[in-house]
Amino acid sequence: MTVFHTEVKPIRGNASVPVVYAVERAVRILGAFTVERPTLSLGEIAHHVGLSKSTVRRLLLTLQHTGLVASDPASTHYRLGIRCLELGAAAQAATDLRQCALPVMRRLVQEVGETAYLLVPRGAEAICLEIAEARRGVRVLFAEVGTAFPLHAGAAPRALLAAAPDGVVRDLLTRPLRRYTPDTIADAATLERDIQTTRARGYSISVDDLVEGVAGIGALIWDRRVDAVAAISISGIKNRLLGAEQERLTRAVVEAAHEISRAIGCPPDRLPAGPWPPALRPDAPQH
């Protein structure tokens, strides 16, 4: 049996960031393949990455197991696997989404005067993909690009939860929910009702559930397959968002979500008056 020993050392030139050498070497192997060199032999890979053939062979076995590398038994050459295509497509989709969303987010910020956020689902979390800052001196929600939010708290996460796969929803409803404030939804029955309410009205509203005194309005973004791939939201002092301007602000958020959806390929005729396609409405016929 082969035993692998994992070393964790600082990245060269940055003593504060650790690096797992096995992962770093695997990435170097993947980087050896280019448009000009789509297939490589074991010896060619070892030459390009500066490692012994035995080390490269062990790493290639793992990369093959994960689908990142494929081999041709007839020629004994290796190539990038189908998993690389899937990861590349995911990266491209995220890039396209950000490029399409950011101009819309900036216009939304100018219109409503509040900071806008773009979040994407990742399992039981929502990840902040982009932020468009308002000119107000104080940001009410302390988040950065890459921040992970729970799906049961916050306007954009709760919009994403309402469109999440059944398995994600069931899992969330059966485990303890963390309270961030006294008003965080922390019981399954209330959260289930909130999901149905969000679906019925076509947008999400959060009040005091992540930060006391702060409210948010969120709406979903749909892709060309009419899948919910992201959510856009604004957040601000609740008296500003939930006062006389609430209807105008809500309409602005929903319209921004629609504009981004159309930009990434969602058919305009699949976008109803609210951000929810008919198939996701509670009164839609079940198939």
N, C-alpha and C positions, 0 to 999 in steps of 0.2 A: 504494500500500500504506500502510495506517495503522500508524504506529509508536507504541507505548505506552511511556511513560517511567514507571517505578515509583519513587515517592518513599518513603523510609523515614524517618520522623521520630518523636520521642517522643510518646507519648500526652499530651494536654493534662493538666497537673496531675500527671504522673508521668514525670519525665525519664528514668527508668531503664528504661522499657518502650517498645520501638519499635513503631510501627504502620505498616503499608503502606496508604497513602492510598487506593489503588484498591480494596482489600478493604474498608476502612472505608466508602467510599462505596457499594459494592455492598450491604453490610449495611444501610446507611441506606435504600437503595431497597427491599430486602425488607421492612424495617420500616414502609414507607409503606402496605403492604397490611394491613388489619385486617378484623375481622368486619363492621364498618360500611362499610368501603371494600374489598370483595373484588376489584373491577376498577377500573383507573385508566387514563386516557389518558397519553400521553407528557408533555403539558403539566401534568397534575395531579401526576404523579410529580415532575417538575422543581420544581414549586411546593412540594411537601411536603418535599423533601430540600434545597432551596436550591441546586440546581446548574443549569447551563445545559442546554437541551434536547440539544445536540450531545454533551455529556458523558454525559448519562443514556442517550442512544441507544446510544453505544458500549458502555456497561456492560450495557445490556439485551441486546445481541447476545451477549455472553459468558454472561450468566445464562440466556438461552434455550438456548444451546449445551449448558450443563450440566444443563438440565432444571429449574432452580430457578424460572424464569419461563416462562410460555406466553403466546402472543398470539392474539387473535381477528382474523383478517384482515378480517372483515366490519365489525367495529365499531372497529378500530384500537385496542382497549383491551388491557391486559395484566392477567394474574392470576398468582398463585403456581402453580408447576408441580408435577407429580407427585412430583418429587424432594423437595420440601418435605414432602409427606405421608410419604414414606419416612423422612426424617430425624426428623420429629416422632414417628413411630411408634417409631423406635429410641430417641429420648430418653425417651419415655413408658415403654418397656419397661425401660430402665435405672433410671428412677425407681421403677417398681413393684418391680423386683427389690431395690433397696436398701431400700425401705420394708418389704418382706416379710422380707428377710434379717436386718436389723439386730436386731430383738427376739430372733430365734432365735440369732444370734451371741452376744448378750449372755448369754442363758441358757447357751449352750455354755461360755462363758468362766467363768461362775459354777460350772458343773459340773466342769470339768477344770482350772481354774486357769491356763490358758495363753491367750495372745493368739490371736484368730481373725482370719482374712483372707478377703475375698471378692474373687475375681479373675474377669475376663471375657476371652475370647479376642479378639485383634486381629491377624489375620495370623499372623506367626511369633512373636508376643509374647503375654504375658498381662498385663493391666492391673489394678492394684489398685483396686477400686471402693469398698471399705469396710474398716475395721479396727475391731475391738472389743478394747479394751485389757484385759489382765489386771492385777490389782492388784500383781503382783510388781514389785519396784523396778527391774528391768533388763529391757528388751526385747531379745531375742536376735537379732531380724531387723530391720534398719534399713530400714523402708519407710514410705512415706506414700501417701495416696490419690493415684492418678495415676502411681505408680511402675510402670515397665515391666519385666517379668521375661522372661528367655528361656524357651522352652517345654521345654528339656531339663534345667532345673535348678529344684529346689523342688517341694514336694508338690503344690500346686494347679496350677502350670504343667504338670507331668508328667501329672496327671490329664486336663487339657485336651488335651494332646498325644495321649493315647490315644484321644480321640474326635474329633480334628481331621480335616478333609477329607484325602483321600488325597494331593492335590497339596501340601498344607502339610507332611505327613509326608515325602513323597518329597524335597521341596526341602531339608528339614532334614537328612535322612539323606545328602544328596549334597554338603553343604558343610561346611567346617571348623567345629567346635563349640568355643566358647570354654571354657577351664578357669577356674573361679573358685576352686577349691581342688584339691589333689591327687586328691580323690575325685569330682570332677565327671565325669559320663559324657561322654566326648569322642570316642568312636568309634561309627560307625554300627551295627555289629553288636551292641554292648552296649546301645545305645539302643533298637534294634529289639526285643531280648529284653525290655527293661524295659517297653516298650509292651505286649507280649503278656502279661507278668506282671501288669501293672496291670489289663488287661482281664479276665484270668482270675480274679483275687481280688476285684475290684470296688472297689479303693481304691488310692491311691498312698502310698508311703513314701519320703521322702528323708532321707539321712544324710550330713552333712558336705559336701554338694555345692554349697551356696551360701555357707555360713559354717561353718568348722570347729567341731566341738563341738555343732552344732545339728542337730536332726532335725525333720521335719514329717510330718503325716498329712493327706491330702487326699481329697475325694470330690466327685463331679460333681453339678451341679444341672440338672434337666431341665425344659423348658417343656411347654406343652400339646400341642405336636407331638412330644414326646419327643425334642427336640433338646438337645444339651448346650450350655447358654448361659452357664454359670459353674461355678466350683468354690469350695468352702469348705475351709479348712485351718486347722490349729493348728500352731504351732511352739514349740519349747522346747529346753532343754538335753537332749541325747540320752539321758542316763542317766535322766531323768524320763520321757521319752516311750516309750523302748524297753525299759524295765524291766518290773517285775511288773504295771504298770498299762496296758501297751500294748493289750491286748485291750479293756479298758473304754474307753480313750480312742478307739480306732478305732471301736468301736460308737457312741460318742457323736457322732463326726464324721459317720459315715454316716447316723445318724438325723437329725442336724441338716440334712444335705443333702436327705434325703427330705422333711422337714417344709417346707423352703423350696420344694422342687419342687412339692409339693401346693399350697402357697399361691399359686404363680404359674400353676397350672392343669394340672400334669401329672396324668393319670389315676392314681389309686392302684393300680389293677390292672396298670399298666404298670411299676411299681416292684417288681423282684424282691427277693430277700433281700439282694443287694448293690445298689449304685447303678446298675448297668448294665442297660439294657433287653435283653431276650433277643436282639434282632437284632444287638447288638454283642458278644455273647459269642463267643469263638473257636470254640466247637463249634456255633454256630448254623448252620442250613442257609443256603446262599448262593442268592440269587435273581438 
